[in-house]
Amino acid sequence: MRKKHILKALVMLVVLASSCATHYHVTGVTRTRLLVDKTYDQEPAEQVKSFMQPYTAEVDKLMKPVLGTAASDLIADRPESKLSNLVPDIFVWAGQFYGEKPDFGVYNIGGIRASFAKGPITIGDVFEVAPFDNRITFVTLSGEKVLELMSQIAYRGGEGVSHEVKLAITADNKLRSATIGGKEIDPNASYRIVTIDYVAHGNDRMTAFKSGTDVRELTGDDDLSRNIIMKYIKEQTAQGKMVDCAVEGRITVVE
């Protein structure tokens, strides 16, 4: 009985509190602009420096090892650029480790978040270029859907495509022509494509991928974009080669 009375008393207190509570209403909103720049970096606090030092040293140990060398500045840009060409080429190259022979590769330029400057490429550089946990994915599309995909890439003003692809797009982002491996796309054929899971799900307006079949989405750490890129750079280095790629007319703007 005592517990029952205590519970009843608590309920009454809650009711009384809610009935006596003051109700506030927004009568106005003001705002100020807080500029975040390098002003506070000029004289970093010693306490903060000493606190961060062991963490900074540990991060540097992980991120500063050099994997290879970039022969030139590798930048991602539309409609075509060295880095947006290189990454899908790397993914096509990686197909051999999965028993796959993709007809071409696609990588969204929005997923390339930095550039490789001419010179040494560190682990940290690769993390900056591919910071997201996207993983290599293989998918099959009909030729009809590939043509739809190419139109969507044109609408985007270009995306990363491997060297098998040749697109002509107009200044107002319409597809004029498209070939794979030097041949016209057969609407009735099937094409195997390598990309990342994010794109394979139809993101960045490349919705043609939603019609994909025989989807093979890898899930291991070795399948992360950045780890595949690092593997390629290491192999190039082992062969005495620098990392590079050319702008070769994969996507051209025509009248």
C-alpha positions as CSV (number, residue, x, y, z in Angstrom):
1,M,0.0,0.0,0.0
2,R,2.8,2.3,0.9
3,K,4.3,2.0,-2.6
4,K,0.9,2.7,-4.1
5,H,0.6,6.0,-2.1
6,I,4.1,7.0,-3.0
7,L,3.4,6.4,-6.8
8,K,0.2,8.4,-6.5
9,A,2.0,11.3,-4.8
10,L,4.7,11.3,-7.6
11,V,2.0,11.4,-10.3
12,M,0.3,14.3,-8.6
13,L,3.7,16.2,-8.4
14,V,4.3,15.7,-12.1
15,V,0.8,17.0,-12.9
16,L,1.2,20.0,-10.6
17,A,4.7,20.8,-12.1
18,S,3.4,20.6,-15.6
19,S,0.4,22.8,-14.8
20,C,2.6,25.4,-13.2
21,A,5.4,25.4,-15.8
22,T,6.1,28.6,-17.6
23,H,5.6,28.3,-21.3
24,Y,8.1,30.2,-23.4
25,H,7.6,31.5,-26.9
26,V,10.2,32.7,-29.4
27,T,9.7,36.4,-29.9
28,G,12.7,37.1,-32.1
29,V,16.0,35.7,-33.5
30,T,19.3,37.4,-33.8
31,R,22.5,36.0,-35.2
32,T,26.2,36.8,-35.6
33,R,28.8,35.5,-38.0
34,L,31.7,33.7,-36.5
35,L,34.7,33.7,-38.9
36,V,36.8,30.5,-38.6
37,D,40.2,31.1,-40.2
38,K,43.9,30.9,-39.3
39,T,43.8,33.7,-36.8
40,Y,43.9,31.4,-33.8
41,D,46.7,29.3,-35.3
42,Q,49.2,32.1,-35.1
43,E,49.9,31.6,-31.4
44,P,48.7,28.1,-30.5
45,A,48.2,27.6,-26.8
46,E,51.1,25.7,-25.3
47,Q,48.8,23.5,-23.2
48,V,46.9,22.4,-26.3
49,K,50.2,21.7,-28.2
50,S,51.5,19.6,-25.4
51,F,48.2,17.7,-25.1
52,M,48.1,17.0,-28.8
53,Q,51.7,16.2,-29.3
54,P,51.6,12.4,-28.6
55,Y,48.5,12.0,-30.8
56,T,50.1,14.0,-33.6
57,A,53.2,11.9,-33.4
58,E,51.1,8.7,-33.6
59,V,49.1,10.0,-36.6
60,D,52.3,11.1,-38.4
61,K,53.8,7.6,-37.9
62,L,50.8,6.1,-39.6
63,M,50.2,8.6,-42.4
64,K,53.7,9.9,-43.4
65,P,55.2,6.7,-45.0
66,V,55.7,7.3,-48.7
67,L,54.0,4.8,-51.1
68,G,55.2,6.1,-54.4
69,T,55.7,9.2,-56.6
70,A,53.3,11.2,-58.7
71,A,54.9,12.2,-62.0
72,S,52.7,15.3,-62.3
73,D,50.0,17.1,-60.4
74,L,47.0,14.8,-60.4
75,I,43.7,16.8,-60.0
76,A,40.1,15.8,-60.3
77,D,37.9,18.0,-62.5
78,R,35.1,17.9,-65.0
79,P,34.6,16.9,-67.8
80,E,37.9,15.0,-67.6
81,S,41.1,15.2,-65.7
82,K,44.1,13.2,-64.8
83,L,42.9,12.0,-61.4
84,S,39.3,11.3,-62.4
85,N,40.8,9.1,-65.2
86,L,43.4,7.4,-63.0
87,V,41.0,6.2,-60.2
88,P,38.6,4.2,-62.5
89,D,41.6,2.9,-64.4
90,I,42.9,1.6,-61.0
91,F,39.6,-0.1,-60.3
92,V,39.6,-1.8,-63.7
93,W,43.1,-3.0,-63.0
94,A,42.0,-4.3,-59.6
95,G,39.4,-6.6,-61.2
96,Q,42.1,-9.2,-61.7
97,F,42.2,-9.8,-57.9
98,Y,38.5,-10.6,-57.8
99,G,38.4,-12.8,-60.9
100,E,36.6,-10.0,-62.8
101,K,37.2,-8.5,-66.2
102,P,35.1,-5.3,-66.2
103,D,34.3,-3.7,-69.5
104,F,34.8,-0.3,-68.0
105,G,34.9,1.6,-64.7
106,V,33.1,4.5,-63.2
107,Y,34.0,6.6,-60.2
108,N,32.2,9.7,-59.0
109,I,34.2,12.9,-59.0
110,G,32.5,13.9,-55.8
111,G,34.1,11.0,-54.1
112,I,37.6,12.3,-54.9
113,R,38.2,14.8,-52.1
114,A,41.7,16.0,-52.8
115,S,44.6,15.8,-55.3
116,F,48.0,14.3,-55.6
117,A,50.7,16.9,-55.9
118,K,53.8,16.1,-58.1
119,G,56.3,14.2,-55.9
120,P,56.0,11.8,-53.0
121,I,52.6,10.2,-52.3
122,T,52.1,9.3,-48.7
123,I,49.5,7.1,-47.0
124,G,47.9,10.3,-45.7
125,D,47.6,11.7,-49.2
126,V,45.6,8.7,-50.3
127,F,43.3,9.0,-47.2
128,E,42.7,12.6,-48.3
129,V,41.9,11.6,-51.8
130,A,39.6,8.8,-50.8
131,P,38.4,9.5,-47.2
132,F,35.1,7.6,-47.3
133,D,34.6,3.9,-46.5
134,N,33.5,3.1,-50.0
135,R,34.2,-0.4,-51.4
136,I,34.8,-1.8,-54.8
137,T,31.6,-3.2,-56.4
138,F,31.0,-5.0,-59.7
139,V,27.6,-4.8,-61.4
140,T,26.1,-5.8,-64.8
141,L,24.0,-3.4,-66.9
142,S,22.2,-3.9,-70.2
143,G,23.4,-1.8,-73.1
144,E,20.2,0.1,-72.9
145,K,20.9,1.0,-69.2
146,V,24.6,1.8,-70.1
147,L,23.4,4.4,-72.6
148,E,21.1,5.8,-69.9
149,L,24.1,5.9,-67.5
150,M,26.2,7.7,-70.1
151,S,23.4,10.3,-70.5
152,Q,23.4,10.8,-66.7
153,I,27.2,11.2,-66.7
154,A,26.8,13.8,-69.5
155,Y,24.1,15.6,-67.4
156,R,26.6,15.8,-64.6
157,G,29.1,17.4,-66.9
158,G,31.4,14.4,-66.6
159,E,32.4,11.8,-64.0
160,G,35.4,9.6,-63.7
161,V,35.5,6.9,-66.4
162,S,38.1,4.4,-67.4
163,H,40.1,4.5,-70.6
164,E,37.7,2.2,-72.4
165,V,35.0,4.9,-72.4
166,K,34.7,7.7,-75.0
167,L,31.9,10.2,-74.6
168,A,31.0,13.4,-76.6
169,I,28.7,15.7,-74.6
170,T,27.3,19.1,-75.5
171,A,27.9,22.3,-73.6
172,D,24.4,22.0,-72.1
173,N,25.3,18.5,-70.8
174,K,23.5,16.3,-73.3
175,L,25.0,13.1,-74.6
176,R,26.0,13.3,-78.3
177,S,27.8,9.9,-78.6
178,A,29.3,7.1,-76.6
179,T,31.5,4.1,-77.2
180,I,33.0,1.3,-75.0
181,G,36.3,-0.2,-76.2
182,G,36.0,1.7,-79.5
183,K,32.6,0.2,-80.3
184,E,29.1,1.6,-80.3
185,I,27.1,0.5,-77.3
186,D,24.8,-2.4,-78.1
187,P,21.4,-1.9,-76.3
188,N,20.8,-5.6,-76.2
189,A,24.3,-6.6,-74.9
190,S,25.4,-6.8,-71.2
191,Y,28.3,-4.9,-69.8
192,R,30.3,-5.6,-66.6
193,I,31.2,-2.4,-64.7
194,V,33.4,-1.8,-61.7
195,T,32.6,1.1,-59.4
196,I,32.1,1.8,-55.7
197,D,29.1,0.8,-53.6
198,Y,27.9,4.4,-53.3
199,V,27.6,4.8,-57.0
200,A,26.3,1.2,-57.5
201,H,23.3,2.2,-55.3
202,G,22.4,4.9,-57.8
203,N,23.8,7.9,-56.0
204,D,25.1,11.2,-57.5
205,R,22.2,10.9,-60.0
206,M,23.6,7.9,-61.7
207,T,20.3,6.1,-61.2
208,A,20.8,3.7,-64.1
209,F,22.8,1.6,-61.7
210,K,19.7,0.7,-59.7
211,S,18.8,-1.6,-62.6
212,G,22.0,-3.5,-62.1
213,T,22.1,-7.3,-62.0
214,D,24.7,-9.8,-60.6
215,V,25.8,-7.1,-58.1
216,R,29.0,-8.1,-56.3
217,E,29.5,-5.7,-53.4
218,L,32.7,-6.4,-51.5
219,T,32.9,-5.9,-47.8
220,G,36.4,-6.4,-46.5
221,D,39.0,-3.7,-45.5
222,D,41.2,-4.6,-48.5
223,D,38.2,-3.7,-50.7
224,L,38.1,0.0,-49.5
225,S,38.8,2.5,-52.3
226,R,41.8,3.9,-50.6
227,N,43.4,0.5,-50.0
228,I,42.9,-0.4,-53.6
229,I,44.5,2.9,-54.6
230,M,47.4,2.2,-52.2
231,K,47.9,-1.3,-53.6
232,Y,48.2,0.1,-57.1
233,I,50.7,2.8,-56.1
234,K,52.8,0.2,-54.3
235,E,52.9,-2.0,-57.4
236,Q,53.9,0.9,-59.6
237,T,56.7,1.7,-57.2
238,A,57.8,-1.9,-57.1
239,Q,58.1,-1.8,-60.9
240,G,60.1,1.3,-60.8
241,K,57.3,3.4,-62.2
242,M,55.8,6.7,-61.1
243,V,52.1,7.3,-60.8
244,D,50.5,9.2,-63.7
245,C,47.6,9.4,-66.1
246,A,46.8,11.5,-69.1
247,V,43.9,13.6,-70.3
248,E,43.2,11.8,-73.5
249,G,39.7,12.8,-74.7
250,R,37.6,10.3,-72.7
251,I,35.0,13.0,-72.3
252,T,34.9,15.8,-74.8
253,V,32.6,18.8,-75.1
254,V,31.3,19.3,-78.6
255,E,28.9,21.8,-80.2
